[in-house]
Amino acid sequence: MNHPSTLSVEAYFDLICPWCLIGKKHLETAIALLERERPDVAVQVEWRSYPLIPATPPAGLPYRDFYVARLGSPEAVAVRQAQVCAAARDAGLTLALDRIETFPNTLLAHRLVRLARQQAGAETAAALIDELFTRYFLRAENIGDPLVLRKAATKCGITIPDQGDASGHRDLDWLPSLWAPEEPLVRTGLGVPHFVFDGTRSVSGARPPAALLEAMLQALARAKQRATRAAA
């Protein structure tokens, strides 16, 4: 059991999901609010990979064609993108959905996040996730491309073994084998973003910071109740 002054957060995400980017920003805002309200509490966030469409071809798919097929029409895509962009603006983000060309397979990117966590810890992994979100949603880069992943890793200070010549740089098969969580996922059909606070309070979706703060405070209250009962 965590010390009463520590709040654990499990954050399930995929890098192709703009709501996960928005949810990450909202979570960071909520944590800052909690720090002001409860400076005695340390928050530990563990980002957990949850690829939504792992069967996407390695080279990706045409972005617009993918979403037209998924949502049914160009008009439906426009409505959805307007909704996402408005929510992103509320979180202080300007998305470049109109410039994205490739809907990527994110398995290599998730492997890289896992490597970052193993090599340098949770903070570096979170920084890499930010970098990948920025490259995809704000700069319209293809985060399924190993060359893009190499640049992101380098920027975040992650050591990548020398692959030899330039063509070898496209081969990241040395990364940990196909993404696998550290423990089995018992939640089938999980929607992301999905946050679990202290193992007791769950929130799905890109909820506003106030809702996440409320969930964190509820989790802390439950932890206090457990500690009180244990001490009785």
Disulfide bonds with the S-S distance in Angstrom:
none
